[in-house]
């Protein structure tokens, strides 16, 4: 199997970003009306999507909570929130989706969780994520009854496979149906929140948009996570969406413009996250100094 070292990954990432930026500039230069349209975006839309990304952050906190509960670890909300904020920041600005690596390091140093166990529980989440993404895409092609039937079959089949795999590998943790069910529900809610974000963004460009098209669009964008070599999957997500125009029934100008809106709002969201990370870190340092001072007094 071909292995790619970190330097090569960084170069590939840089090339993809530069090509994407060139194509976006070239596209906008040939569609100058989109620039005027972008500048006339409703402030209400910007505010709604901005708030929804904070809702998404809480959803990710819950996802990580239930993922770690598979390892019988109950994370404190504040630590979990900080961990996910740093992960989001790293995922966007560092190539190769580095957030999970940071979380694995944190869980190993702070909770003595083996990398193998962390990886296995994370793969369970990714498996659930992939199934839901595929089902969202399928919803844009099939009718609702076939979608529900596929959901039931895929969910049950995935659960049986998981039980078999864990038994064969003799994993250190057991799958509790209650925790697994909660993980499935919050992952589904993750896609619902993302769907609402995309719907608001696309609807600002294209009115009377069928919900099925945005559902399949959401599923396609979600799958870009698995090949996100670039920071924030820049270029990767857009390529996925452009390659599946026939499934999403959205033209290239709508896809490019919707992603331009989304990226702009998400960067603003990350800037706020960056400020919160600094505040968390300063607050932590102050608390440590206070504890040390109290110990000296005692």
CORRABEL-V656793 format. One record per residue. N is the residue number from 1. RES is the residue in three letters. PHI is phi as a letter, one per 40 degrees, with the letter a starting at -180 (none if undefined). PSI is psi as a letter, one per 40 degrees, with the letter a starting at -180 (999 if undefined). BURIAL is # if it has 16 or more other C-alpha atoms within 10 Angstrom, else .. Layout:
{{N/RES/PHI/PSI/BURIAL} {N/RES/PHI/PSI/BURIAL}}
This chain:
{{1/UNK/none/h/.} {2/UNK/c/h/.} {3/UNK/b/h/.} {4/UNK/b/h/.} {5/UNK/c/i/.} {6/UNK/c/d/.} {7/UNK/c/d/.} {8/UNK/c/d/.} {9/UNK/c/d/.} {10/UNK/c/d/#} {11/UNK/c/d/.} {12/UNK/c/d/#} {13/UNK/d/d/#} {14/UNK/c/d/#} {15/UNK/c/d/.} {16/UNK/c/d/#} {17/UNK/c/d/#} {18/UNK/c/d/.} {19/UNK/c/d/.} {20/UNK/c/d/#} {21/UNK/c/d/.} {22/UNK/c/d/.} {23/UNK/c/d/.} {24/UNK/c/d/#} {25/UNK/c/d/.} {26/UNK/c/d/.} {27/UNK/c/d/#} {28/UNK/c/d/#} {29/UNK/c/d/.} {30/UNK/c/e/.} {31/UNK/b/g/.} {32/UNK/d/d/.} {33/UNK/c/d/.} {34/UNK/c/d/#} {35/UNK/c/d/.} {36/UNK/c/d/.} {37/UNK/c/d/.} {38/UNK/c/d/.} {39/UNK/c/e/.} {40/UNK/b/e/.} {41/UNK/c/h/.} {42/UNK/c/h/.} {43/UNK/d/d/.} {44/UNK/c/d/.} {45/UNK/c/d/#} {46/UNK/d/d/#} {47/UNK/c/d/.} {48/UNK/c/d/.} {49/UNK/c/d/#} {50/UNK/d/d/#} {51/UNK/c/d/.} {52/UNK/c/d/#} {53/UNK/c/d/#} {54/UNK/c/d/.} {55/UNK/c/d/.} {56/UNK/c/d/#} {57/UNK/c/d/#} {58/UNK/c/d/#} {59/UNK/c/d/#} {60/UNK/c/d/#} {61/UNK/c/d/#} {62/UNK/c/d/#} {63/UNK/d/d/#} {64/UNK/c/d/#} {65/UNK/d/d/#} {66/UNK/c/d/#} {67/UNK/c/d/#} {68/UNK/c/d/#} {69/UNK/c/d/#} {70/UNK/c/d/#} {71/UNK/c/e/#} {72/UNK/g/f/.} {73/UNK/b/h/.} {74/UNK/b/h/.} {75/UNK/c/i/#} {76/UNK/c/h/.} {77/UNK/d/d/.} {78/UNK/c/d/.} {79/UNK/c/d/.} {80/UNK/c/d/#} {81/UNK/c/d/#} {82/UNK/c/d/#} {83/UNK/c/d/#} {84/UNK/c/d/#} {85/UNK/c/d/#} {86/UNK/c/d/#} {87/UNK/c/d/#} {88/UNK/c/d/#} {89/UNK/c/d/#} {90/UNK/c/d/#} {91/UNK/d/d/#} {92/UNK/c/d/#} {93/UNK/b/e/.} {94/UNK/b/h/#} {95/UNK/c/i/#} {96/UNK/g/f/#} {97/UNK/f/g/#} {98/UNK/c/e/#} {99/UNK/d/d/#} {100/UNK/d/d/#} {101/UNK/c/d/#} {102/UNK/c/d/#} {103/UNK/c/d/#} {104/UNK/c/d/#} {105/UNK/c/d/#} {106/UNK/c/d/.} {107/UNK/c/d/#} {108/UNK/c/d/.} {109/UNK/c/d/.} {110/UNK/c/d/.} {111/UNK/b/e/.} {112/UNK/f/f/.} {113/UNK/c/h/#} {114/UNK/c/i/.} {115/UNK/d/d/.} {116/UNK/c/d/.} {117/UNK/c/d/#} {118/UNK/c/d/#} {119/UNK/c/d/.} {120/UNK/c/d/#} {121/UNK/c/d/#} {122/UNK/c/d/#} {123/UNK/c/d/.} {124/UNK/c/d/#} {125/UNK/c/d/#} {126/UNK/c/d/.} {127/UNK/c/d/.} {128/UNK/c/d/#} {129/UNK/d/d/#} {130/UNK/c/d/#} {131/UNK/c/d/#} {132/UNK/c/d/#} {133/UNK/c/d/#} {134/UNK/c/d/#} {135/UNK/c/d/#} {136/UNK/c/d/#} {137/UNK/c/d/#} {138/UNK/c/d/#} {139/UNK/c/d/#} {140/UNK/c/e/#} {141/UNK/b/d/#} {142/UNK/b/i/.} {143/UNK/c/i/.} {144/UNK/c/d/.} {145/UNK/c/d/.} {146/UNK/c/d/.} {147/UNK/c/d/#} {148/UNK/c/d/.} {149/UNK/c/d/.} {150/UNK/c/d/#} {151/UNK/c/d/#} {152/UNK/c/d/.} {153/UNK/c/d/.} {154/UNK/c/d/#} {155/UNK/c/d/#} {156/UNK/c/d/.} {157/UNK/c/d/.} {158/UNK/c/d/#} {159/UNK/c/d/#} {160/UNK/c/d/.} {161/UNK/c/d/.} {162/UNK/c/d/.} {163/UNK/c/d/.} {164/UNK/c/d/.} {165/UNK/c/d/.} {166/UNK/c/d/.} {167/UNK/c/d/.} {168/UNK/c/d/.} {169/UNK/c/e/.} {170/UNK/f/f/.} {171/UNK/c/i/.} {172/UNK/c/e/.} {173/UNK/b/i/.} {174/UNK/b/i/.} {175/UNK/c/h/#} {176/UNK/c/h/.} {177/UNK/d/d/.} {178/UNK/c/d/.} {179/UNK/c/d/#} {180/UNK/c/d/#} {181/UNK/c/d/.} {182/UNK/c/d/.} {183/UNK/c/d/#} {184/UNK/c/d/#} {185/UNK/c/d/.} {186/UNK/c/d/#} {187/UNK/c/d/#} {188/UNK/c/d/#} {189/UNK/c/d/#} {190/UNK/d/d/#} {191/UNK/c/d/#} {192/UNK/c/d/#} {193/UNK/c/d/#} {194/UNK/c/d/#} {195/UNK/c/d/#} {196/UNK/c/d/#} {197/UNK/d/d/#} {198/UNK/c/d/#} {199/UNK/c/d/#} {200/UNK/c/d/#} {201/UNK/c/d/#} {202/UNK/c/d/#} {203/UNK/c/d/#} {204/UNK/c/e/#} {205/UNK/b/d/#} {206/UNK/b/h/.} {207/UNK/c/i/.} {208/UNK/f/f/.} {209/UNK/c/h/.} {210/UNK/c/h/.} {211/UNK/c/d/.} {212/UNK/d/d/#} {213/UNK/c/d/#} {214/UNK/c/d/#} {215/UNK/c/d/#} {216/UNK/c/d/#} {217/UNK/c/d/#} {218/UNK/c/d/#} {219/UNK/c/d/#} {220/UNK/c/d/#} {221/UNK/c/d/#} {222/UNK/c/d/#} {223/UNK/c/d/#} {224/UNK/c/d/#} {225/UNK/d/d/#} {226/UNK/c/e/.} {227/UNK/b/f/.} {228/UNK/c/g/#} {229/UNK/c/d/#} {230/UNK/c/i/#} {231/UNK/d/h/#} {232/UNK/g/e/#} {233/UNK/f/f/#} {234/UNK/c/h/#} {235/UNK/g/d/#} {236/UNK/c/d/#} {237/UNK/c/d/#} {238/UNK/c/d/#} {239/UNK/c/d/#} {240/UNK/d/d/#} {241/UNK/c/d/#} {242/UNK/c/d/#} {243/UNK/c/e/.} {244/UNK/b/f/#} {245/UNK/d/d/.} {246/UNK/c/d/.} {247/UNK/c/d/#} {248/UNK/c/e/#} {249/UNK/f/f/#} {250/UNK/b/h/#} {251/UNK/c/i/.} {252/UNK/c/d/.} {253/UNK/c/d/.} {254/UNK/c/d/#} {255/UNK/c/d/#} {256/UNK/c/d/#} {257/UNK/c/d/#} {258/UNK/c/d/#} {259/UNK/c/d/#} {260/UNK/c/d/#} {261/UNK/c/d/#} {262/UNK/c/d/#} {263/UNK/c/d/.} {264/UNK/c/d/.} {265/UNK/c/d/#} {266/UNK/c/d/#} {267/UNK/c/d/.} {268/UNK/c/d/.} {269/UNK/c/d/#} {270/UNK/c/d/#} {271/UNK/c/d/.} {272/UNK/c/d/.} {273/UNK/d/d/#} {274/UNK/d/d/#} {275/UNK/c/d/.} {276/UNK/c/d/.} {277/UNK/c/d/#} {278/UNK/c/d/.} {279/UNK/c/d/.} {280/UNK/d/d/.} {281/UNK/c/d/.} {282/UNK/c/d/.} {283/UNK/c/d/.} {284/UNK/c/d/.} {285/UNK/c/d/.} {286/UNK/c/d/.} {287/UNK/c/d/.} {288/UNK/c/d/.} {289/UNK/c/d/.} {290/UNK/c/d/.} {291/UNK/c/d/.} {292/UNK/c/d/.} {293/UNK/c/d/.} {294/UNK/c/d/.} {295/UNK/c/d/.} {296/UNK/c/d/.} {297/UNK/c/d/.} {298/UNK/c/999/.}}
